[in-house]
């Protein structure tokens, strides 16, 4: 798990303090990343990976995932949870397991009272790097830059979750700008 070195409880009360939990679901590893907007800047609150034991049957792994996500959501109380839309792979078995884990994660977020939002992989990459075909390395560098941190987890799942949370923050700013535009300009 990663935590910022300078976050304080007083930052929690900031007017622009929307807390977004990005989630990159998987049956074995579910990445999460909490990002808050503070004084116009994005701040890393926490990130990490929820792991389920491979020796358990799939239903039991889903139960463990649900318990751990519910505990995380209860601790953080995010206003929004952002997910990447399901990407269908050629391996149907893997796609089914990811889909089930994603369902558990979505339900946990809804039960916790978070507004749930979904983004395509290209939307996340475009929002974070400005290029929808960005590589993992490009994404990592931009996540570090946008969160003004050098310390990020080694887990691609946690980094992807942070990118999803950043994407939601960026899309929220865009929605706010569009809502203030004159009616004829909004399209």
mmCIF file of the C-alpha atoms, coordinates in Angstrom:
data_MODEL
# 
_entry.id   MODEL 
# 
loop_
_atom_site.group_PDB 
_atom_site.id 
_atom_site.type_symbol 
_atom_site.label_atom_id 
_atom_site.label_alt_id 
_atom_site.label_comp_id 
_atom_site.label_asym_id 
_atom_site.label_entity_id 
_atom_site.label_seq_id 
_atom_site.pdbx_PDB_ins_code 
_atom_site.Cartn_x 
_atom_site.Cartn_y 
_atom_site.Cartn_z 
_atom_site.occupancy 
_atom_site.B_iso_or_equiv 
_atom_site.pdbx_formal_charge 
_atom_site.auth_seq_id 
_atom_site.auth_comp_id 
_atom_site.auth_asym_id 
_atom_site.auth_atom_id 
_atom_site.pdbx_PDB_model_num 
ATOM 1   C CA . UNK A 1 1   ? 0.000   0.000   0.000   1.00 0.00 ? 1   UNK A CA 1 
ATOM 2   C CA . UNK A 1 2   ? 1.272   3.489   -0.707  1.00 0.00 ? 2   UNK A CA 1 
ATOM 3   C CA . UNK A 1 3   ? 0.368   6.549   1.305   1.00 0.00 ? 3   UNK A CA 1 
ATOM 4   C CA . UNK A 1 4   ? 1.443   10.152  0.888   1.00 0.00 ? 4   UNK A CA 1 
ATOM 5   C CA . UNK A 1 5   ? 4.017   11.559  3.213   1.00 0.00 ? 5   UNK A CA 1 
ATOM 6   C CA . UNK A 1 6   ? 2.274   14.868  3.851   1.00 0.00 ? 6   UNK A CA 1 
ATOM 7   C CA . UNK A 1 7   ? -1.474  14.221  3.972   1.00 0.00 ? 7   UNK A CA 1 
ATOM 8   C CA . UNK A 1 8   ? -3.324  15.517  7.003   1.00 0.00 ? 8   UNK A CA 1 
ATOM 9   C CA . UNK A 1 9   ? -6.890  15.232  8.228   1.00 0.00 ? 9   UNK A CA 1 
ATOM 10  C CA . UNK A 1 10  ? -7.418  18.959  7.677   1.00 0.00 ? 10  UNK A CA 1 
ATOM 11  C CA . UNK A 1 11  ? -6.996  18.385  3.947   1.00 0.00 ? 11  UNK A CA 1 
ATOM 12  C CA . UNK A 1 12  ? -9.979  16.057  4.174   1.00 0.00 ? 12  UNK A CA 1 
ATOM 13  C CA . UNK A 1 13  ? -12.275 19.042  4.778   1.00 0.00 ? 13  UNK A CA 1 
ATOM 14  C CA . UNK A 1 14  ? -11.196 20.979  1.670   1.00 0.00 ? 14  UNK A CA 1 
ATOM 15  C CA . UNK A 1 15  ? -14.055 22.412  -0.428  1.00 0.00 ? 15  UNK A CA 1 
ATOM 16  C CA . UNK A 1 16  ? -12.579 21.009  -3.598  1.00 0.00 ? 16  UNK A CA 1 
ATOM 17  C CA . UNK A 1 17  ? -11.739 17.761  -1.804  1.00 0.00 ? 17  UNK A CA 1 
ATOM 18  C CA . UNK A 1 18  ? -13.580 15.233  -3.974  1.00 0.00 ? 18  UNK A CA 1 
ATOM 19  C CA . UNK A 1 19  ? -12.169 11.787  -3.152  1.00 0.00 ? 19  UNK A CA 1 
ATOM 20  C CA . UNK A 1 20  ? -12.241 9.338   -6.043  1.00 0.00 ? 20  UNK A CA 1 
ATOM 21  C CA . UNK A 1 21  ? -11.394 5.679   -5.636  1.00 0.00 ? 21  UNK A CA 1 
ATOM 22  C CA . UNK A 1 22  ? -10.120 4.174   -8.874  1.00 0.00 ? 22  UNK A CA 1 
ATOM 23  C CA . UNK A 1 23  ? -10.530 0.402   -9.117  1.00 0.00 ? 23  UNK A CA 1 
ATOM 24  C CA . UNK A 1 24  ? -8.877  -2.039  -11.529 1.00 0.00 ? 24  UNK A CA 1 
ATOM 25  C CA . UNK A 1 25  ? -10.685 -5.313  -10.730 1.00 0.00 ? 25  UNK A CA 1 
ATOM 26  C CA . UNK A 1 26  ? -9.313  -8.810  -11.054 1.00 0.00 ? 26  UNK A CA 1 
ATOM 27  C CA . UNK A 1 27  ? -9.917  -12.078 -9.253  1.00 0.00 ? 27  UNK A CA 1 
ATOM 28  C CA . UNK A 1 28  ? -6.296  -12.554 -8.154  1.00 0.00 ? 28  UNK A CA 1 
ATOM 29  C CA . UNK A 1 29  ? -5.326  -8.877  -7.850  1.00 0.00 ? 29  UNK A CA 1 
ATOM 30  C CA . UNK A 1 30  ? -7.602  -5.849  -7.662  1.00 0.00 ? 30  UNK A CA 1 
ATOM 31  C CA . UNK A 1 31  ? -5.773  -2.551  -7.834  1.00 0.00 ? 31  UNK A CA 1 
ATOM 32  C CA . UNK A 1 32  ? -7.092  0.507   -6.030  1.00 0.00 ? 32  UNK A CA 1 
ATOM 33  C CA . UNK A 1 33  ? -6.014  4.123   -5.895  1.00 0.00 ? 33  UNK A CA 1 
ATOM 34  C CA . UNK A 1 34  ? -7.576  7.002   -3.981  1.00 0.00 ? 34  UNK A CA 1 
ATOM 35  C CA . UNK A 1 35  ? -6.979  10.494  -5.344  1.00 0.00 ? 35  UNK A CA 1 
ATOM 36  C CA . UNK A 1 36  ? -8.307  13.752  -3.906  1.00 0.00 ? 36  UNK A CA 1 
ATOM 37  C CA . UNK A 1 37  ? -8.311  17.195  -5.483  1.00 0.00 ? 37  UNK A CA 1 
ATOM 38  C CA . UNK A 1 38  ? -6.737  19.629  -2.993  1.00 0.00 ? 38  UNK A CA 1 
ATOM 39  C CA . UNK A 1 39  ? -6.396  23.315  -3.785  1.00 0.00 ? 39  UNK A CA 1 
ATOM 40  C CA . UNK A 1 40  ? -6.675  22.598  -7.495  1.00 0.00 ? 40  UNK A CA 1 
ATOM 41  C CA . UNK A 1 41  ? -4.048  19.819  -7.461  1.00 0.00 ? 41  UNK A CA 1 
ATOM 42  C CA . UNK A 1 42  ? -4.429  16.073  -7.419  1.00 0.00 ? 42  UNK A CA 1 
ATOM 43  C CA . UNK A 1 43  ? -3.142  14.332  -4.296  1.00 0.00 ? 43  UNK A CA 1 
ATOM 44  C CA . UNK A 1 44  ? -2.433  10.663  -3.739  1.00 0.00 ? 44  UNK A CA 1 
ATOM 45  C CA . UNK A 1 45  ? -4.254  9.452   -0.624  1.00 0.00 ? 45  UNK A CA 1 
ATOM 46  C CA . UNK A 1 46  ? -3.551  5.722   -0.791  1.00 0.00 ? 46  UNK A CA 1 
ATOM 47  C CA . UNK A 1 47  ? -3.121  2.916   -3.264  1.00 0.00 ? 47  UNK A CA 1 
ATOM 48  C CA . UNK A 1 48  ? -2.407  -0.764  -3.335  1.00 0.00 ? 48  UNK A CA 1 
ATOM 49  C CA . UNK A 1 49  ? -3.667  -4.173  -4.322  1.00 0.00 ? 49  UNK A CA 1 
ATOM 50  C CA . UNK A 1 50  ? -6.273  -6.461  -2.815  1.00 0.00 ? 50  UNK A CA 1 
ATOM 51  C CA . UNK A 1 51  ? -5.110  -10.038 -3.314  1.00 0.00 ? 51  UNK A CA 1 
ATOM 52  C CA . UNK A 1 52  ? -7.182  -13.188 -2.999  1.00 0.00 ? 52  UNK A CA 1 
ATOM 53  C CA . UNK A 1 53  ? -5.611  -16.557 -2.126  1.00 0.00 ? 53  UNK A CA 1 
ATOM 54  C CA . UNK A 1 54  ? -5.182  -18.753 -5.207  1.00 0.00 ? 54  UNK A CA 1 
ATOM 55  C CA . UNK A 1 55  ? -5.821  -21.882 -3.150  1.00 0.00 ? 55  UNK A CA 1 
ATOM 56  C CA . UNK A 1 56  ? -9.452  -20.902 -2.472  1.00 0.00 ? 56  UNK A CA 1 
ATOM 57  C CA . UNK A 1 57  ? -12.373 -21.800 -4.711  1.00 0.00 ? 57  UNK A CA 1 
ATOM 58  C CA . UNK A 1 58  ? -13.599 -18.967 -6.925  1.00 0.00 ? 58  UNK A CA 1 
ATOM 59  C CA . UNK A 1 59  ? -16.726 -18.172 -4.850  1.00 0.00 ? 59  UNK A CA 1 
ATOM 60  C CA . UNK A 1 60  ? -14.577 -17.909 -1.718  1.00 0.00 ? 60  UNK A CA 1 
ATOM 61  C CA . UNK A 1 61  ? -12.107 -15.644 -3.499  1.00 0.00 ? 61  UNK A CA 1 
ATOM 62  C CA . UNK A 1 62  ? -15.012 -13.368 -4.483  1.00 0.00 ? 62  UNK A CA 1 
ATOM 63  C CA . UNK A 1 63  ? -16.163 -13.301 -0.838  1.00 0.00 ? 63  UNK A CA 1 
ATOM 64  C CA . UNK A 1 64  ? -12.642 -12.316 0.309   1.00 0.00 ? 64  UNK A CA 1 
ATOM 65  C CA . UNK A 1 65  ? -12.520 -9.606  -2.362  1.00 0.00 ? 65  UNK A CA 1 
ATOM 66  C CA . UNK A 1 66  ? -15.917 -8.231  -1.278  1.00 0.00 ? 66  UNK A CA 1 
ATOM 67  C CA . UNK A 1 67  ? -14.907 -8.168  2.402   1.00 0.00 ? 67  UNK A CA 1 
ATOM 68  C CA . UNK A 1 68  ? -11.636 -6.374  1.701   1.00 0.00 ? 68  UNK A CA 1 
ATOM 69  C CA . UNK A 1 69  ? -13.216 -3.842  -0.660  1.00 0.00 ? 69  UNK A CA 1 
ATOM 70  C CA . UNK A 1 70  ? -16.018 -3.099  1.804   1.00 0.00 ? 70  UNK A CA 1 
ATOM 71  C CA . UNK A 1 71  ? -13.427 -2.467  4.534   1.00 0.00 ? 71  UNK A CA 1 
ATOM 72  C CA . UNK A 1 72  ? -11.438 -0.175  2.224   1.00 0.00 ? 72  UNK A CA 1 
ATOM 73  C CA . UNK A 1 73  ? -14.557 1.755   1.190   1.00 0.00 ? 73  UNK A CA 1 
ATOM 74  C CA . UNK A 1 74  ? -15.634 2.091   4.842   1.00 0.00 ? 74  UNK A CA 1 
ATOM 75  C CA . UNK A 1 75  ? -12.207 3.486   5.729   1.00 0.00 ? 75  UNK A CA 1 
ATOM 76  C CA . UNK A 1 76  ? -11.977 5.964   2.842   1.00 0.00 ? 76  UNK A CA 1 
ATOM 77  C CA . UNK A 1 77  ? -15.626 7.029   2.271   1.00 0.00 ? 77  UNK A CA 1 
ATOM 78  C CA . UNK A 1 78  ? -15.031 8.066   -1.365  1.00 0.00 ? 78  UNK A CA 1 
ATOM 79  C CA . UNK A 1 79  ? -17.664 10.242  -3.001  1.00 0.00 ? 79  UNK A CA 1 
ATOM 80  C CA . UNK A 1 80  ? -17.001 8.533   -6.343  1.00 0.00 ? 80  UNK A CA 1 
ATOM 81  C CA . UNK A 1 81  ? -15.641 5.220   -7.554  1.00 0.00 ? 81  UNK A CA 1 
ATOM 82  C CA . UNK A 1 82  ? -14.253 4.959   -11.075 1.00 0.00 ? 82  UNK A CA 1 
ATOM 83  C CA . UNK A 1 83  ? -13.816 1.755   -13.053 1.00 0.00 ? 83  UNK A CA 1 
ATOM 84  C CA . UNK A 1 84  ? -12.358 0.872   -16.398 1.00 0.00 ? 84  UNK A CA 1 
ATOM 85  C CA . UNK A 1 85  ? -14.938 -0.704  -18.671 1.00 0.00 ? 85  UNK A CA 1 
ATOM 86  C CA . UNK A 1 86  ? -14.477 -4.429  -19.111 1.00 0.00 ? 86  UNK A CA 1 
ATOM 87  C CA . UNK A 1 87  ? -11.990 -5.344  -21.820 1.00 0.00 ? 87  UNK A CA 1 
ATOM 88  C CA . UNK A 1 88  ? -12.806 -8.689  -23.414 1.00 0.00 ? 88  UNK A CA 1 
ATOM 89  C CA . UNK A 1 89  ? -9.797  -10.902 -23.899 1.00 0.00 ? 89  UNK A CA 1 
ATOM 90  C CA . UNK A 1 90  ? -9.495  -13.986 -26.048 1.00 0.00 ? 90  UNK A CA 1 
ATOM 91  C CA . UNK A 1 91  ? -9.396  -16.123 -22.893 1.00 0.00 ? 91  UNK A CA 1 
ATOM 92  C CA . UNK A 1 92  ? -13.067 -16.536 -21.963 1.00 0.00 ? 92  UNK A CA 1 
ATOM 93  C CA . UNK A 1 93  ? -12.270 -18.097 -18.570 1.00 0.00 ? 93  UNK A CA 1 
ATOM 94  C CA . UNK A 1 94  ? -10.133 -15.116 -17.574 1.00 0.00 ? 94  UNK A CA 1 
ATOM 95  C CA . UNK A 1 95  ? -12.755 -12.680 -18.876 1.00 0.00 ? 95  UNK A CA 1 
ATOM 96  C CA . UNK A 1 96  ? -15.449 -14.384 -16.795 1.00 0.00 ? 96  UNK A CA 1 
ATOM 97  C CA . UNK A 1 97  ? -13.338 -14.261 -13.615 1.00 0.00 ? 97  UNK A CA 1 
ATOM 98  C CA . UNK A 1 98  ? -12.536 -10.579 -14.171 1.00 0.00 ? 98  UNK A CA 1 
ATOM 99  C CA . UNK A 1 99  ? -16.207 -9.872  -14.888 1.00 0.00 ? 99  UNK A CA 1 
ATOM 100 C CA . UNK A 1 100 ? -17.257 -11.527 -11.640 1.00 0.00 ? 100 UNK A CA 1 
ATOM 101 C CA . UNK A 1 101 ? -14.624 -9.621  -9.655  1.00 0.00 ? 101 UNK A CA 1 
ATOM 102 C CA . UNK A 1 102 ? -15.729 -6.409  -11.356 1.00 0.00 ? 102 UNK A CA 1 
ATOM 103 C CA . UNK A 1 103 ? -19.340 -7.102  -10.368 1.00 0.00 ? 103 UNK A CA 1 
ATOM 104 C CA . UNK A 1 104 ? -18.302 -7.591  -6.737  1.00 0.00 ? 104 UNK A CA 1 
ATOM 105 C CA . UNK A 1 105 ? -16.315 -4.337  -6.836  1.00 0.00 ? 105 UNK A CA 1 
ATOM 106 C CA . UNK A 1 106 ? -19.150 -2.356  -8.476  1.00 0.00 ? 106 UNK A CA 1 
ATOM 107 C CA . UNK A 1 107 ? -21.689 -3.648  -5.961  1.00 0.00 ? 107 UNK A CA 1 
ATOM 108 C CA . UNK A 1 108 ? -19.362 -2.864  -3.042  1.00 0.00 ? 108 UNK A CA 1 
ATOM 109 C CA . UNK A 1 109 ? -18.936 0.714   -4.279  1.00 0.00 ? 109 UNK A CA 1 
ATOM 110 C CA . UNK A 1 110 ? -22.679 1.226   -4.768  1.00 0.00 ? 110 UNK A CA 1 
ATOM 111 C CA . UNK A 1 111 ? -23.432 -0.235  -1.327  1.00 0.00 ? 111 UNK A CA 1 
ATOM 112 C CA . UNK A 1 112 ? -20.894 2.184   0.175   1.00 0.00 ? 112 UNK A CA 1 
ATOM 113 C CA . UNK A 1 113 ? -22.781 5.123   -1.354  1.00 0.00 ? 113 UNK A CA 1 
ATOM 114 C CA . UNK A 1 114 ? -20.164 6.100   -3.938  1.00 0.00 ? 114 UNK A CA 1 
ATOM 115 C CA . UNK A 1 115 ? -21.254 7.441   -7.317  1.00 0.00 ? 115 UNK A CA 1 
ATOM 116 C CA . UNK A 1 116 ? -19.990 4.894   -9.847  1.00 0.00 ? 116 UNK A CA 1 
ATOM 117 C CA . UNK A 1 117 ? -18.453 5.953   -13.165 1.00 0.00 ? 117 UNK A CA 1 
ATOM 118 C CA . UNK A 1 118 ? -16.912 3.924   -15.983 1.00 0.00 ? 118 UNK A CA 1 
ATOM 119 C CA . UNK A 1 119 ? -14.302 4.781   -18.615 1.00 0.00 ? 119 UNK A CA 1 
ATOM 120 C CA . UNK A 1 120 ? -12.863 2.917   -21.575 1.00 0.00 ? 120 UNK A CA 1 
ATOM 121 C CA . UNK A 1 121 ? -9.135  2.110   -21.540 1.00 0.00 ? 121 UNK A CA 1 
ATOM 122 C CA . UNK A 1 122 ? -8.608  4.670   -24.322 1.00 0.00 ? 122 UNK A CA 1 
ATOM 123 C CA . UNK A 1 123 ? -10.471 7.361   -22.344 1.00 0.00 ? 123 UNK A CA 1 
ATOM 124 C CA . UNK A 1 124 ? -8.215  6.728   -19.345 1.00 0.00 ? 124 UNK A CA 1 
ATOM 125 C CA . UNK A 1 125 ? -5.034  6.873   -21.443 1.00 0.00 ? 125 UNK A CA 1 
ATOM 126 C CA . UNK A 1 126 ? -6.198  9.986   -23.300 1.00 0.00 ? 126 UNK A CA 1 
ATOM 127 C CA . UNK A 1 127 ? -7.157  11.743  -20.079 1.00 0.00 ? 127 UNK A CA 1 
ATOM 128 C CA . UNK A 1 128 ? -3.893  10.957  -18.302 1.00 0.00 ? 128 UNK A CA 1 
ATOM 129 C CA . UNK A 1 129 ? -1.350  11.269  -21.130 1.00 0.00 ? 129 UNK A CA 1 
ATOM 130 C CA . UNK A 1 130 ? -3.157  13.060  -23.948 1.00 0.00 ? 130 UNK A CA 1 
ATOM 131 C CA . UNK A 1 131 ? -2.728  9.976   -26.165 1.00 0.00 ? 131 UNK A CA 1 
ATOM 132 C CA . UNK A 1 132 ? -5.195  7.071   -26.307 1.00 0.00 ? 132 UNK A CA 1 
ATOM 133 C CA . UNK A 1 133 ? -2.484  4.598   -27.297 1.00 0.00 ? 133 UNK A CA 1 
ATOM 134 C CA . UNK A 1 134 ? -0.096  5.367   -24.419 1.00 0.00 ? 134 UNK A CA 1 
ATOM 135 C CA . UNK A 1 135 ? 2.226   2.632   -23.162 1.00 0.00 ? 135 UNK A CA 1 
ATOM 136 C CA . UNK A 1 136 ? 2.421   1.417   -19.539 1.00 0.00 ? 136 UNK A CA 1 
ATOM 137 C CA . UNK A 1 137 ? 5.678   3.367   -19.154 1.00 0.00 ? 137 UNK A CA 1 
ATOM 138 C CA . UNK A 1 138 ? 4.093   6.592   -20.412 1.00 0.00 ? 138 UNK A CA 1 
ATOM 139 C CA . UNK A 1 139 ? 1.142   6.087   -18.086 1.00 0.00 ? 139 UNK A CA 1 
ATOM 140 C CA . UNK A 1 140 ? 3.445   5.527   -15.101 1.00 0.00 ? 140 UNK A CA 1 
ATOM 141 C CA . UNK A 1 141 ? 5.408   8.717   -15.783 1.00 0.00 ? 141 UNK A CA 1 
ATOM 142 C CA . UNK A 1 142 ? 2.261   10.804  -16.152 1.00 0.00 ? 142 UNK A CA 1 
ATOM 143 C CA . UNK A 1 143 ? 0.645   9.343   -13.011 1.00 0.00 ? 143 UNK A CA 1 
ATOM 144 C CA . UNK A 1 144 ? 3.834   10.216  -11.097 1.00 0.00 ? 144 UNK A CA 1 
ATOM 145 C CA . UNK A 1 145 ? 3.858   13.710  -12.577 1.00 0.00 ? 145 UNK A CA 1 
ATOM 146 C CA . UNK A 1 146 ? 0.170   14.443  -12.019 1.00 0.00 ? 146 UNK A CA 1 
ATOM 147 C CA . UNK A 1 147 ? 0.334   13.219  -8.410  1.00 0.00 ? 147 UNK A CA 1 
ATOM 148 C CA . UNK A 1 148 ? 3.717   14.900  -7.837  1.00 0.00 ? 148 UNK A CA 1 
ATOM 149 C CA . UNK A 1 149 ? 5.234   11.745  -6.392  1.00 0.00 ? 149 UNK A CA 1 
ATOM 150 C CA . UNK A 1 150 ? 8.158   9.495   -7.168  1.00 0.00 ? 150 UNK A CA 1 
ATOM 151 C CA . UNK A 1 151 ? 6.908   6.679   -4.972  1.00 0.00 ? 151 UNK A CA 1 
ATOM 152 C CA . UNK A 1 152 ? 4.317   4.481   -6.588  1.00 0.00 ? 152 UNK A CA 1 
ATOM 153 C CA . UNK A 1 153 ? 3.674   0.787   -6.095  1.00 0.00 ? 153 UNK A CA 1 
ATOM 154 C CA . UNK A 1 154 ? 5.273   -1.795  -8.339  1.00 0.00 ? 154 UNK A CA 1 
ATOM 155 C CA . UNK A 1 155 ? 1.795   -3.168  -9.065  1.00 0.00 ? 155 UNK A CA 1 
ATOM 156 C CA . UNK A 1 156 ? 0.477   -2.339  -12.530 1.00 0.00 ? 156 UNK A CA 1 
ATOM 157 C CA . UNK A 1 157 ? -3.034  -2.873  -11.133 1.00 0.00 ? 157 UNK A CA 1 
ATOM 158 C CA . UNK A 1 158 ? -2.596  -0.134  -8.499  1.00 0.00 ? 158 UNK A CA 1 
ATOM 159 C CA . UNK A 1 159 ? -1.062  2.249   -11.037 1.00 0.00 ? 159 UNK A CA 1 
ATOM 160 C CA . UNK A 1 160 ? -3.945  1.574   -13.437 1.00 0.00 ? 160 UNK A CA 1 
ATOM 161 C CA . UNK A 1 161 ? -6.402  2.287   -10.600 1.00 0.00 ? 161 UNK A CA 1 
ATOM 162 C CA . UNK A 1 162 ? -4.691  5.624   -9.888  1.00 0.00 ? 162 UNK A CA 1 
ATOM 163 C CA . UNK A 1 163 ? -4.916  6.474   -13.603 1.00 0.00 ? 163 UNK A CA 1 
ATOM 164 C CA . UNK A 1 164 ? -8.643  5.667   -13.570 1.00 0.00 ? 164 UNK A CA 1 
ATOM 165 C CA . UNK A 1 165 ? -9.154  7.967   -10.559 1.00 0.00 ? 165 UNK A CA 1 
ATOM 166 C CA . UNK A 1 166 ? -7.181  10.731  -12.302 1.00 0.00 ? 166 UNK A CA 1 
ATOM 167 C CA . UNK A 1 167 ? -9.323  10.247  -15.423 1.00 0.00 ? 167 UNK A CA 1 
ATOM 168 C CA . UNK A 1 168 ? -12.465 10.763  -13.349 1.00 0.00 ? 168 UNK A CA 1 
ATOM 169 C CA . UNK A 1 169 ? -11.071 13.961  -11.828 1.00 0.00 ? 169 UNK A CA 1 
ATOM 170 C CA . UNK A 1 170 ? -10.179 15.255  -15.290 1.00 0.00 ? 170 UNK A CA 1 
ATOM 171 C CA . UNK A 1 171 ? -13.577 14.378  -16.732 1.00 0.00 ? 171 UNK A CA 1 
ATOM 172 C CA . UNK A 1 172 ? -15.268 16.123  -13.798 1.00 0.00 ? 172 UNK A CA 1 
ATOM 173 C CA . UNK A 1 173 ? -13.384 19.316  -14.541 1.00 0.00 ? 173 UNK A CA 1 
ATOM 174 C CA . UNK A 1 174 ? -14.419 19.053  -18.193 1.00 0.00 ? 174 UNK A CA 1 
ATOM 175 C CA . UNK A 1 175 ? -18.081 18.569  -17.204 1.00 0.00 ? 175 UNK A CA 1 
ATOM 176 C CA . UNK A 1 176 ? -17.855 21.650  -14.964 1.00 0.00 ? 176 UNK A CA 1 
ATOM 177 C CA . UNK A 1 177 ? -16.402 23.793  -17.774 1.00 0.00 ? 177 UNK A CA 1 
ATOM 178 C CA . UNK A 1 178 ? -19.050 22.586  -20.231 1.00 0.00 ? 178 UNK A CA 1 
ATOM 179 C CA . UNK A 1 179 ? -21.856 23.260  -17.750 1.00 0.00 ? 179 UNK A CA 1 
ATOM 180 C CA . UNK A 1 180 ? -20.718 26.900  -17.460 1.00 0.00 ? 180 UNK A CA 1 
ATOM 181 C CA . UNK A 1 181 ? -20.597 27.404  -21.226 1.00 0.00 ? 181 UNK A CA 1 
ATOM 182 C CA . UNK A 1 182 ? -23.426 29.282  -22.963 1.00 0.00 ? 182 UNK A CA 1 
ATOM 183 C CA . UNK A 1 183 ? -26.236 26.956  -24.106 1.00 0.00 ? 183 UNK A CA 1 
ATOM 184 C CA . UNK A 1 184 ? -25.420 27.343  -27.824 1.00 0.00 ? 184 UNK A CA 1 
ATOM 185 C CA . UNK A 1 185 ? -21.790 26.324  -27.271 1.00 0.00 ? 185 UNK A CA 1 
ATOM 186 C CA . UNK A 1 186 ? -22.569 23.119  -25.336 1.00 0.00 ? 186 UNK A CA 1 
ATOM 187 C CA . UNK A 1 187 ? -23.696 21.324  -28.487 1.00 0.00 ? 187 UNK A CA 1 
# 
